[in-house]
Structure formats: C-alpha cells, structure tokens
Amino acid sequence: MRPLWTGLAIALLGAGPAAAQRTTVKGFPVAPDVTLRIQNLVGVTRVTGWDHDSIAVTAVIPAGGGGFYGGGRDRFAKMGIEGQDPSLTGPGSELDVHVPRGARVWVKSGSANVELTGLSAEVEVTSLTGSIRLDGAPRVATLETIDGDLTITGAATVIRARTGSGAVRIRGARADISISTIQGPVVLASDELLSARIETVSGRVEVRAGMQPDGLLEIQAHDGEVFLSMPSAIDARFDLSTLKGILASRVTGQGSIPAGARSARFAVGKKAGAGRGAGITVRTFSGSIQVDSNLRPE
Amino acid sequence: MNCEMIHDRFDSKQAGTLDPAEREAFELHLAGCADCWADLEASRFLAARTADLRREITPPTDLWTGIAPRLQPRTRRLTLPVGWLAAAAVLLVAGTSALTVLLVRRPAAEAPTGFAATEARYQEATLELATVYRQARDSLAPATRVVLERNLAVIERALGEARDALRADPANRAIEEMVVAAYQRKIAFLERAAALDRKT
C-alpha cells in the first residue's frame, strides 16, 4: 500500500454564518497496523478503514467546541478534541478519520455517536450515552456504553458488547459473542452461532439464529423476556429454566412441556440425542422464556 | 421518602418486608441518593457478616455434668444447710452466665461460612467500589450521575428480589447462582462507574 499522505497539511476553512466553525484537515503516514487513540466526547466520530498506509482526519469544530489535537507516526497515533464541555451538553465536533484497515483503533466518547466501518483488526470503543455502530469484520470488537445503543453488522470474530439501557443489535456475527445489558433489549441474528453469551437484568432478549454443530448459547436474564427462534432442523440440547416466569416451547420434534413447568431439558436432532450437538441454556428469575423452531426473518 | 425514612427502613428492606409502595419509594430515593445507597451497602455488608452468628447459646452439657453430681441429692447430704444449696445455685447461675458471655463473644470473631461467606465477599467488594464511586460522584456531570444511578437502581432491584427469593428458599442453588450473578453484574457496573473521570 502506498501512503496517500506524505506530509502534514492543515487547512483552516470557514465563512458565513458558520464563521466560528473551524474545519481542520490533517494527514500523515503510519504503519499498516498502527494503534490509534481517538477522543471526541461530544458530537460524532466516524472511523473508516482504507487501503492506504496513512491516516487522514477532517475535524469540524463549532464555536466553543474545543480544539483539535493529533499526530503520530509509524505504529502509534492519537487525536481528538480537547476543551470540550465536560457536562457533555456543549456543541459537538465532527471527526472523520480514515485509517489503514489493519489499524487497532481505540475511541473514547461521552455523548458522541461513533461509527466504524471497514476495519479488520481490533476496535475498542467506550461511550457514556453515545451510540456505537460497527459495520465490518474486525478480529476483536469491544464496545461499551452506559446508555447508548450498540449496532453491529458483519462477521466480527470476537464481540464484547456492553450497555446499560441502550439496545444491542447484532446481525451476521458467528464466532465468539458476549453481550451484557442492564435494561437494554438485545436482538441477535445469525446464520450459525458458534458461541454466544447474553446477560441482562430486564432487557428483552431475542435470538434468531442457527447453531454450529457444537455451538453454545447461554442466556441469563432477571426479569427480561427471552425469545428464541431456531431453524426447524436444529440439532441441539436445550436446558431452560425460570424461577417465576412462564416457560413455553414449540420446538419441532420436542415432547410437550407440562403447563406451568418452570424448567425443561430436552434434545432435538440426531447428535443432540446422542449427547452432542449444540448446547442452549436459558436461565431467568422471572422473565418468560419462549422457544420456537420456525425461524422467521427478523 | 427522605434520607432518615430510608435509613429507618434498612432492616425492613433487608428482611424483604417492605410493601410494594414503600419498596418503590425506597428504590426511587436510592436511585438518586448516593449517600443512602452507600449506607445501604454498608448495612448489607454488616448483615452478611453477622448472619451466621448464633442467636442463642446453650451451655455445653459437660459443664452441667461437672456441677450436677455435686447437686445430686445424696442421703447424707440431705442434711446440707439451705445456704449451701443456695450458694451452689448462685455458682451455677454465675458460671453459666459467664460461659454464655464467652460463647456469645467467640462467634463474633468467626467468619461466616457457606453461602453467607460468599455473599460477604461480594458485599465487601461492592462496598469498596461503592465508596470509590461515592468519592468520584460529585465530579461527574449531573446527566452522567442520573444515567449511572438509574442503571444501578435496576441492578439493585434485581439483586434485592433474588436475595428475597433466597431468603425464602435458602437451599436453592439456582437462586444462589442468581444472587451471585447479580452481585457480579453490580460489581462490573460499579467498576465502570468508578472508572469514569471528570471528562465524562
């Protein structure tokens, strides 16, 4: 790959009603596996992987929105907006950053929304109320927010997603998935899950997924409802249990569960019948559990 | 409810005897009051530490066997003066009382056992983290505090329900696991809350 930027270029633009708004453009060469740290607490941060060994950033900063800082070389770079309103209510800045696809990217946000696309290595994002959107297939994605939504699309290898009251939506991931929410609902859709663990206190959990032959799915909720929709050809062992909730299962090939039952263990499919197959475990305190094997499109 | 009313209801909260309206008001206050929340944590920590202490002590039988023969009616001792018997009775009462005091004190130094010990460790951890959060709380933006404490209130409610259920069915391992999971969730969230700095 060739460096697109061979030096440093800074342009200061701005006119008219937005005279107080400043736009900064900056670029510099880096290694293809550069580690980049970005901080933008308020506004929006977009990070896009591209096929160049360089970083290019455009920062749009409104009046009173702080100032841009940033730079780096070889395998380390950092940038961000300093002097932002710590109450997270001030004017937000817009950071648009292009990085090598193999970059390891770390983003810190407060209320700023973060969007990442086209990255293949590792991404780690923390925010308070800002939403996080990841599109692509990084090896490792660690996304944490207290109150924001998390949306992940693509076949990331390892996903760690944590939020408090935000919603988590994951589509297309297959490998190692760990999701934790407090009140936020979870929707996980996948053709073939290998390993997924979902924990919530009161968020609704909806999984529409097939399972790999030895896949594992574990769900633990307090009073959040759990809904699983599996393909009718599922080959799995089910272990469902609720202390005070309602249990309902309509899995093809499974015997009936007595009305009012609080737990059920059964196997569906040839491998599962022989003690193998995928393993699906659901535990709730008072959330209802519903399983059905007529996978419908989300 | 104000802070004083909340403190007055700590025991009822621990015992799970708050009625639904009281409980809602209690949790509502707790969601917005870090001081009461930390005090409740401290109260829970203490409750867990003392949960296994004996409520009453029966003196060991070997003490009685040492004294009883001397009080057995023997033919020749039927003539003992009443004062001697009274003195022996006083000795018995004093000895038993002293022993009771010793035995009551001794378990206070003993660590809780079984699940109570597990819970005590979790409560110790949550108390420490709650203290750290409490110290950092004032430097956080008000909106941040609201978000954090709203989530903590949800965790707290779930933990309370799981603990109430365990109190009603102490041998239920599945509920024990739910209580542990609730503590772990709370610890993980407190760690995140405590790690937030002034900028967020």
Interface residues (C-beta under 8 A of the other chain):
Chain A: L41 Q84 P86 S87 L88 T89 G110 L128 T129 E144 I146 D147 R162 G164 S165 S180 I182 Q183 E199 V201 S202 Q220 H222 D223 S241 L243 K244 R283 F285 S286
Chain B: A141 P142 A143 T144 V147 L148 R150 N151 V154 I155 A158 E161 A162 A165 A174 I175 E177 M178 A181 A182 R185 A188 F189 R192 L196 R198 K199 T200
